[in-house]
Amino acid sequence: MVYVTRKSHFSAAHRLYNPTFPHDKNEAIFDKCNNANGHGHNYTLEVTVRGVPDPETGYVIDLKILRDILESEIIEKVDHKHLNYDVDFLRGIIPTAENIAIVFWNILESKIPAGELHSIKLFESDSNFVEYFGEPVRIPKYDLSNSSNSKEIPV
């Protein structure tokens, strides 16, 4: 088995808060990340595909194809956006690095034309990152249409 990784970058803002929590609980849990106007990161995304190299090309996956998939399915939609408000596929989801990685996996898994999606690694900074391997995880999605009466909606 061979593992091939493509690295991409994007910059985005987000706010970490749970709309079902009172203000003081959000402050206690999310601290500075709960800033009402959000805060930003320069993210690094690493997507790894595994497989056996094609005997005719030597590729597990053509990295130009993987680059184009990442660009059209993820980067164009999140780069220089506010993840809470501007990105439809993250609306109502607490945009932690963990949840973002899971959502990215769900978007990309069926789009990989050769090999198999192996992992997604998302860096929020040089020191903080998450890695996801596709295990089933349920992400709460909140109805934000009436934030005073938000309800969890399964994703």
VEXDREN-769023 format. One line per field, with one value per residue: x, y, z of N, C-alpha, C, O in turn; residue number from 0; residue in three letters. Coordinates in steps of 0.2 Angstrom, whole numbers. Atoms other than C-alpha are relative to their C-alpha. Layout:
BEGIN
n.c1 [X,...]
n.c2 [Y,...]
n.c3 [Z,...]
ca.c1 [X,...]
ca.c2 [Y,...]
ca.c3 [Z,...]
c.c1 [X,...]
c.c2 [Y,...]
c.c3 [Z,...]
o.c1 [X,...]
o.c2 [Y,...]
o.c3 [Z,...]
nr [NUM,...]
rest [ALA,...]
//
This chain:
BEGIN
n.c1 [4,-3,3,-2,3,0,1,3,1,5,1,7,2,5,2,2,5,6,6,5,-3,1,-6,-6,-3,-4,-7,-4,-3,-3,-5,-1,3,8,0,6,-2,-4,-7,-2,-6,-3,1,-3,4,-3,5,-4,3,-5,2,-6,-1,2,-6,-1,-2,-4,3,5,4,-3,1,4,7,1,0,6,6,0,1,7,5,-2,-4,4,6,-1,-5,2,7,1,3,7,5,-1,-1,6,-1,-2,5,3,-5,-5,-6,-6,-4,3,7,-2,-3,5,5,-4,0,6,1,-5,-1,3,-3,-7,1,-4,-2,5,-2,-3,0,0,-4,2,-4,2,-6,-6,0,6,3,4,-1,7,-1,7,4,7,1,6,-1,6,1,5,4,-2,5,3,-5,2,4,-4,0,-6,2,-6,-3]
n.c2 [-6,-6,-5,-7,-5,-6,-5,-6,-6,-5,-5,-1,-2,4,-1,6,-1,4,-4,2,-1,-7,-4,2,6,-1,-4,4,6,-2,-5,-5,2,-1,-7,-1,-1,5,0,3,5,2,7,5,6,5,5,6,5,6,4,3,-4,3,3,-4,-7,-1,-5,2,-5,-6,-5,-6,1,-1,-7,-3,2,-4,-7,-1,3,-2,-7,-6,-1,-2,-5,-7,0,1,7,1,-3,0,7,4,6,-1,-4,3,4,-3,1,2,4,7,0,-1,6,5,-2,1,8,1,-3,3,7,2,-4,3,4,6,1,-1,-5,3,-5,-7,-4,-7,-4,-7,-4,4,5,3,3,6,5,4,6,3,4,-3,-5,-4,-7,-4,-6,-4,-5,-7,-5,-3,2,0,6,5,7,4,4,5,0]
n.c3 [0,0,-3,3,-4,3,-5,2,-5,1,-6,-2,-7,-3,-7,-4,-5,1,-1,-6,-6,-2,1,-4,2,6,-2,-4,4,6,-2,6,6,-1,2,4,6,2,1,6,0,6,-1,4,1,3,2,2,4,0,5,4,7,7,4,6,-1,-6,-5,-4,3,4,-5,3,-1,-8,-1,3,-4,-6,2,2,-5,-6,-1,2,-4,-7,-1,-2,-2,-7,1,-3,4,8,3,-1,-2,-8,-4,-6,-3,-4,5,-3,5,0,4,7,4,1,6,6,2,3,7,5,1,6,6,2,6,0,-7,-5,-5,-6,-5,1,-5,1,-4,-2,-1,0,-6,-1,6,-1,6,0,4,2,-5,-1,-6,1,-1,-1,4,-4,4,-2,2,-6,-4,-6,-1,4,-1,3,6,2,6]
ca.c1 [0,6,1,0,-3,-8,-6,-17,-19,-33,-37,-53,-62,-73,-82,-83,-99,-114,-130,-139,-127,-129,-116,-105,-104,-98,-85,-79,-77,-72,-63,-55,-62,-80,-76,-93,-84,-74,-55,-45,-32,-21,-26,-16,-25,-17,-27,-19,-25,-19,-19,-8,0,-8,4,2,5,14,1,-10,-19,-14,-10,-16,-33,-32,-27,-42,-54,-48,-48,-66,-74,-65,-53,-64,-78,-69,-54,-56,-73,-81,-85,-100,-109,-102,-100,-116,-109,-103,-119,-125,-110,-98,-82,-69,-54,-62,-79,-71,-60,-75,-86,-71,-70,-88,-87,-71,-73,-85,-75,-58,-57,-43,-36,-45,-46,-35,-34,-37,-25,-31,-18,-25,-8,10,6,-12,-19,-32,-31,-47,-47,-66,-72,-91,-94,-110,-108,-122,-129,-139,-154,-148,-164,-170,-154,-164,-173,-159,-161,-148,-151,-141,-129]
ca.c2 [0,17,33,50,66,83,99,114,131,142,157,158,165,156,158,143,143,132,141,131,136,152,166,162,144,148,160,147,133,142,157,169,158,163,181,187,193,178,175,169,155,151,133,119,104,88,75,57,44,26,13,2,12,9,-2,10,27,23,34,29,45,59,73,86,78,78,96,101,91,100,117,115,105,113,128,139,137,141,152,170,166,166,147,150,161,160,141,132,115,121,131,126,116,121,124,116,108,91,95,103,88,77,87,88,69,68,79,71,53,50,62,52,44,32,24,27,42,37,53,71,82,99,112,127,133,126,118,113,100,86,70,60,43,41,32,35,51,60,79,90,103,117,126,144,151,155,155,158,141,131,113,100,92,76,77]
ca.c3 [0,-4,4,-6,2,-5,5,3,12,16,28,37,52,64,81,93,103,106,103,117,130,140,137,152,148,131,138,150,137,122,130,116,103,108,102,94,79,77,74,60,56,42,40,32,25,21,12,10,-2,-1,-14,-26,-40,-57,-67,-82,-74,-57,-48,-34,-39,-51,-39,-51,-50,-31,-31,-43,-32,-16,-24,-31,-17,-2,-4,-15,-3,13,9,16,22,39,42,53,41,23,21,18,22,40,44,61,65,79,67,78,68,73,65,50,46,48,36,24,24,20,5,-2,1,-14,-25,-25,-42,-38,-22,-6,6,20,31,33,43,47,55,64,68,68,86,84,72,71,60,55,47,43,58,60,71,73,72,80,69,77,70,70,63,81,91,107,104,95,93,89,71,67,53]
c.c1 [4,-4,2,-4,1,-1,-3,0,-6,0,-7,-1,-5,-2,-2,-5,-6,-6,-5,3,-1,7,6,2,4,7,4,3,4,5,0,-3,-7,-1,-6,1,4,8,2,6,2,1,5,-4,4,-5,4,-5,4,-3,6,1,-2,6,2,3,5,-4,-5,-6,4,-1,-3,-7,-2,0,-6,-6,0,-1,-8,-5,1,2,-4,-6,2,6,-2,-7,-1,-4,-7,-5,0,1,-6,1,2,-6,-3,4,5,7,6,4,-3,-6,2,3,-5,-5,4,0,-6,-1,5,-1,-3,3,7,-1,4,3,-6,2,2,-1,-1,3,-2,4,-4,6,6,-1,-6,-3,-4,1,-6,1,-7,-4,-7,0,-6,2,-7,0,-6,-4,1,-6,-3,5,-2,-4,4,-1,5,-4,6,3,2]
c.c2 [6,6,7,5,7,5,6,5,4,4,1,2,-5,3,-7,2,-5,4,-2,1,8,4,-2,-7,0,3,-5,-6,2,6,5,-2,1,8,1,1,-5,1,-4,-5,0,-8,-4,-6,-5,-6,-6,-5,-6,-5,-4,4,-4,-2,4,7,0,4,-4,5,6,6,7,-1,1,7,3,-2,4,7,1,-2,4,8,6,2,3,5,7,0,-1,-7,0,3,0,-7,-4,-7,0,4,-4,-5,4,-1,-1,-3,-7,0,2,-6,-5,2,0,-7,-2,2,-3,-7,-3,3,-3,-5,-7,-1,1,5,-3,5,7,3,7,4,7,5,-5,-5,-4,-3,-6,-5,-5,-5,-3,-4,4,5,4,7,4,6,3,4,7,5,4,-2,0,-7,-5,-7,-4,-4,-5,1,-7]
c.c3 [0,2,-3,3,-4,5,-3,6,-1,7,1,7,2,7,3,5,-2,1,6,7,2,-1,4,-1,-6,1,4,-4,-5,0,-6,-6,-1,-2,-5,-7,-4,0,-5,1,-7,0,-5,0,-4,-1,-3,-3,0,-5,-3,-6,-6,-4,-6,1,6,5,4,-2,-3,5,-3,0,7,1,-3,5,7,-1,-1,6,7,0,-3,4,7,1,0,1,8,1,3,-4,-8,-3,1,3,8,4,5,4,4,-4,4,-6,0,-5,-7,-4,-1,-6,-6,-3,-4,-7,-4,-1,-7,-6,-2,-5,0,7,5,5,6,7,-2,6,-1,6,1,1,0,6,0,-6,2,-6,1,-6,-2,4,0,6,-2,2,2,-4,3,-5,2,-2,6,5,8,2,-5,2,-4,-6,-2,-7,-3]
o.c1 [9,-10,8,-10,6,-6,-1,0,-8,2,-11,3,-9,3,-6,-3,-7,-7,-9,0,-1,12,12,9,9,12,10,9,10,9,-5,-5,-10,-6,-6,-3,6,9,-2,10,-2,6,6,-5,7,-8,8,-10,10,-8,12,-4,-2,11,7,7,9,-1,-8,-12,9,-6,-5,-11,-7,-4,-9,-10,-5,-5,-10,-10,-4,-1,-5,-8,-3,6,-7,-11,4,-9,-10,-11,-5,0,-7,-3,3,-5,-6,2,8,9,11,1,-3,-6,-1,1,-5,-6,2,0,-6,-5,3,1,0,2,9,-4,3,4,-12,8,-2,-3,1,1,0,3,-5,5,5,2,-6,-4,-4,3,-8,4,-7,-9,-7,1,-7,4,-11,5,-11,-2,-1,-5,-6,4,1,-5,0,-2,7,-9,11,-1,4]
o.c2 [7,6,8,5,8,4,8,3,5,2,2,1,-8,6,-10,5,-7,7,2,1,12,0,-3,-8,-4,1,-5,-8,0,8,8,2,0,10,-3,0,-5,7,-8,-5,1,-10,-1,-9,-3,-8,-5,-7,-5,-5,-2,6,-10,2,4,9,5,4,-9,2,8,8,11,4,4,10,8,2,7,10,6,1,4,12,11,7,6,9,9,5,-2,-7,-5,0,0,-7,-6,-9,-6,4,-10,-8,9,-7,3,-6,-10,-4,-1,-7,-8,-2,-2,-8,-5,-1,-5,-9,-7,1,-1,-10,-11,4,1,6,-8,3,9,1,10,3,10,11,-11,-11,-9,0,-9,-2,-7,-4,-9,-6,10,3,6,9,3,9,0,7,8,11,10,-6,-3,-9,-9,-9,-2,-8,-2,3,-7]
o.c3 [4,0,-3,4,-7,9,-9,12,-6,12,-4,11,-1,10,0,10,-7,7,8,12,-3,-2,2,0,-6,-1,2,-3,-6,-4,-9,-10,-6,-2,-10,-12,-10,2,-8,6,-12,3,-11,5,-9,4,-7,0,-1,-7,0,-9,-7,-4,-8,-3,7,11,1,-3,0,6,1,2,8,5,1,5,9,3,2,7,11,2,1,4,10,6,-4,-1,11,-2,1,-4,-11,-9,7,8,11,10,4,8,1,-5,3,-11,-6,-9,-11,-9,-7,-11,-12,-9,-9,-11,-10,-7,-10,-12,-8,-4,-4,10,3,7,9,12,-8,12,-6,12,-4,0,-2,6,4,-11,7,-12,6,-11,-5,2,0,12,-8,8,-3,-6,5,-10,8,-1,5,9,12,7,-8,8,-9,-5,-3,-11,-8]
nr [0,1,2,3,4,5,6,7,8,9,10,11,12,13,14,15,16,17,18,19,20,21,22,23,24,25,26,27,28,29,30,31,32,33,34,35,36,37,38,39,40,41,42,43,44,45,46,47,48,49,50,51,52,53,54,55,56,57,58,59,60,61,62,63,64,65,66,67,68,69,70,71,72,73,74,75,76,77,78,79,80,81,82,83,84,85,86,87,88,89,90,91,92,93,94,95,96,97,98,99,100,101,102,103,104,105,106,107,108,109,110,111,112,113,114,115,116,117,118,119,120,121,122,123,124,125,126,127,128,129,130,131,132,133,134,135,136,137,138,139,140,141,142,143,144,145,146,147,148,149,150,151,152,153,154]
rest [MET,VAL,TYR,VAL,THR,ARG,LYS,SER,HIS,PHE,SER,ALA,ALA,HIS,ARG,LEU,TYR,ASN,PRO,THR,PHE,PRO,HIS,ASP,LYS,ASN,GLU,ALA,ILE,PHE,ASP,LYS,CYS,ASN,ASN,ALA,ASN,GLY,HIS,GLY,HIS,ASN,TYR,THR,LEU,GLU,VAL,THR,VAL,ARG,GLY,VAL,PRO,ASP,PRO,GLU,THR,GLY,TYR,VAL,ILE,ASP,LEU,LYS,ILE,LEU,ARG,ASP,ILE,LEU,GLU,SER,GLU,ILE,ILE,GLU,LYS,VAL,ASP,HIS,LYS,HIS,LEU,ASN,TYR,ASP,VAL,ASP,PHE,LEU,ARG,GLY,ILE,ILE,PRO,THR,ALA,GLU,ASN,ILE,ALA,ILE,VAL,PHE,TRP,ASN,ILE,LEU,GLU,SER,LYS,ILE,PRO,ALA,GLY,GLU,LEU,HIS,SER,ILE,LYS,LEU,PHE,GLU,SER,ASP,SER,ASN,PHE,VAL,GLU,TYR,PHE,GLY,GLU,PRO,VAL,ARG,ILE,PRO,LYS,TYR,ASP,LEU,SER,ASN,SER,SER,ASN,SER,LYS,GLU,ILE,PRO,VAL]
//
